[in-house]
Amino acid sequence: MHAPQSIEGWQVWDLVQRSGGQLRVAGGLAPQVLGFDMTAVLALAGALGVPPLAVGELMPAVEAAMVRRMNEAGEADPRASGFLP
């Protein structure tokens, strides 16, 4: 696992953990995660005092990895993504 290397990194990681409910998902029989609702994530970052530069630098990489892994898990087993019972 890649642990954050700075205070800002830890702040963004905390933001990611708090943003789990802010996902954009395309529905259907095979739902796909599209990414975070960045408007909501940026508002939360502001409320938490997370430096905007850190959010702008780190969130795209975190989002890309999260989307890739969640969609891979959903393709292997739709229940693994958490979208289907």
C-alpha positions as a Markdown table, in Angstrom:
| # | Residue | x | y | z |
|---|---|---|---|---|
| 1 | Met | 0.0 | 0.0 | 0.0 |
| 2 | His | 1.2 | 3.5 | -0.7 |
| 3 | Ala | 0.9 | 5.6 | 2.4 |
| 4 | Pro | 0.7 | 9.4 | 2.2 |
| 5 | Gln | 4.1 | 11.1 | 2.6 |
| 6 | Ser | 3.0 | 14.5 | 3.8 |
| 7 | Ile | 0.4 | 16.2 | 6.0 |
| 8 | Glu | -1.4 | 17.4 | 2.9 |
| 9 | Gly | -1.4 | 13.8 | 1.6 |
| 10 | Trp | -3.0 | 12.6 | 4.8 |
| 11 | Gln | -5.6 | 15.3 | 4.6 |
| 12 | Val | -6.5 | 14.3 | 1.1 |
| 13 | Trp | -6.6 | 10.6 | 2.1 |
| 14 | Asp | -9.0 | 11.6 | 4.9 |
| 15 | Leu | -11.1 | 13.5 | 2.4 |
| 16 | Val | -11.2 | 10.4 | 0.1 |
| 17 | Gln | -12.5 | 8.3 | 3.0 |
| 18 | Arg | -15.2 | 10.8 | 3.8 |
| 19 | Ser | -16.2 | 11.1 | 0.2 |
| 20 | Gly | -17.4 | 7.5 | -0.3 |
| 21 | Gly | -21.0 | 8.7 | -0.6 |
| 22 | Gln | -20.1 | 11.2 | -3.3 |
| 23 | Leu | -19.7 | 8.8 | -6.2 |
| 24 | Arg | -21.1 | 9.2 | -9.7 |
| 25 | Val | -22.4 | 5.9 | -11.0 |
| 26 | Ala | -24.0 | 4.9 | -14.4 |
| 27 | Gly | -26.8 | 2.6 | -13.7 |
| 28 | Gly | -28.2 | -0.4 | -15.5 |
| 29 | Leu | -27.6 | -4.1 | -15.2 |
| 30 | Ala | -23.8 | -3.6 | -15.1 |
| 31 | Pro | -23.3 | -0.3 | -13.1 |
| 32 | Gln | -20.1 | 1.5 | -13.7 |
| 33 | Val | -18.4 | 4.0 | -11.3 |
| 34 | Leu | -17.6 | 7.2 | -13.2 |
| 35 | Gly | -15.8 | 9.0 | -10.4 |
| 36 | Phe | -16.4 | 11.4 | -7.6 |
| 37 | Asp | -18.9 | 14.2 | -7.6 |
| 38 | Met | -16.0 | 16.8 | -7.5 |
| 39 | Thr | -18.3 | 19.7 | -6.7 |
| 40 | Ala | -19.3 | 17.9 | -3.5 |
| 41 | Val | -15.7 | 16.8 | -2.8 |
| 42 | Leu | -14.3 | 20.3 | -3.3 |
| 43 | Ala | -17.0 | 21.7 | -1.0 |
| 44 | Leu | -16.2 | 19.1 | 1.7 |
| 45 | Ala | -12.4 | 19.9 | 1.3 |
| 46 | Gly | -13.1 | 23.6 | 1.8 |
| 47 | Ala | -15.2 | 22.9 | 4.9 |
| 48 | Leu | -12.4 | 20.7 | 6.3 |
| 49 | Gly | -9.7 | 23.2 | 5.5 |
| 50 | Val | -7.8 | 20.8 | 3.1 |
| 51 | Pro | -5.4 | 22.9 | 0.9 |
| 52 | Pro | -7.0 | 23.3 | -2.6 |
| 53 | Leu | -3.6 | 22.8 | -4.3 |
| 54 | Ala | -3.3 | 19.4 | -2.6 |
| 55 | Val | -6.8 | 18.4 | -3.6 |
| 56 | Gly | -6.2 | 19.4 | -7.2 |
| 57 | Glu | -2.9 | 17.6 | -7.4 |
| 58 | Leu | -3.8 | 14.4 | -5.6 |
| 59 | Met | -7.5 | 13.7 | -6.1 |
| 60 | Pro | -7.3 | 13.0 | -9.9 |
| 61 | Ala | -4.8 | 10.1 | -9.3 |
| 62 | Val | -6.9 | 8.7 | -6.4 |
| 63 | Glu | -10.1 | 9.0 | -8.4 |
| 64 | Ala | -8.6 | 7.2 | -11.4 |
| 65 | Ala | -7.3 | 4.3 | -9.3 |
| 66 | Met | -10.6 | 4.0 | -7.4 |
| 67 | Val | -12.6 | 4.0 | -10.6 |
| 68 | Arg | -10.4 | 1.4 | -12.2 |
| 69 | Arg | -10.4 | -1.0 | -9.2 |
| 70 | Met | -14.2 | -0.6 | -8.4 |
| 71 | Asn | -15.1 | -1.3 | -12.1 |
| 72 | Glu | -12.7 | -4.3 | -12.2 |
| 73 | Ala | -14.3 | -5.7 | -9.1 |
| 74 | Gly | -17.7 | -5.2 | -10.5 |
| 75 | Glu | -16.8 | -6.9 | -13.8 |
| 76 | Ala | -15.5 | -10.0 | -12.0 |
| 77 | Asp | -18.4 | -10.2 | -9.6 |
| 78 | Pro | -21.2 | -7.5 | -9.7 |
| 79 | Arg | -21.9 | -8.0 | -6.0 |
| 80 | Ala | -18.2 | -7.1 | -5.1 |
| 81 | Ser | -18.8 | -3.6 | -6.3 |
| 82 | Gly | -21.6 | -3.1 | -3.7 |
| 83 | Phe | -24.1 | -2.2 | -6.4 |
| 84 | Leu | -26.1 | -5.5 | -6.4 |
| 85 | Pro | -27.4 | -7.5 | -3.4 |
